[in-house]
Amino acid sequence: MMRRHGRCRRGERLRSGVPHGRRKTTTLVTDLRRTGMVAPTVLDGRINRDAFVAYVRQMLVPNLAPGDIVVMDNLSGHKAPVAREAI
């Protein structure tokens, strides 16, 4: 987030503010279909295994129809046996 180059008058020092400190993380978890998003959920902070399992049980499973395919990536929460059993 810090600029590496800048301009100022010759002989003057370039001063520029840079963000510092912790940034707030917001996570969006949703079910994506051809018709659009279903069951979007926004979490403050990062997602963990417990939050993902809760999403699967409370939001995803009730919206699944017979024949639906669920694709998950390499996130550690996706590998939880509890999450796979719920689906």
KAQUI-V742726 format. One record per pair of residues at least 24 apart in sequence whose ideal C-beta (glycine too) atoms are under 6 Angstrom apart, sorted by the first residue. I is the first residue (numbers start at 0). J is the second residue. Records with the same first field share a line. If there is no record, write none. Layout:
I = J, J
This chain:
28 = 54
30 = 59
37 = 62
38 = 62
48 = 76, 79
51 = 76
52 = 81, 82
55 = 82, 85
56 = 85
60 = 85
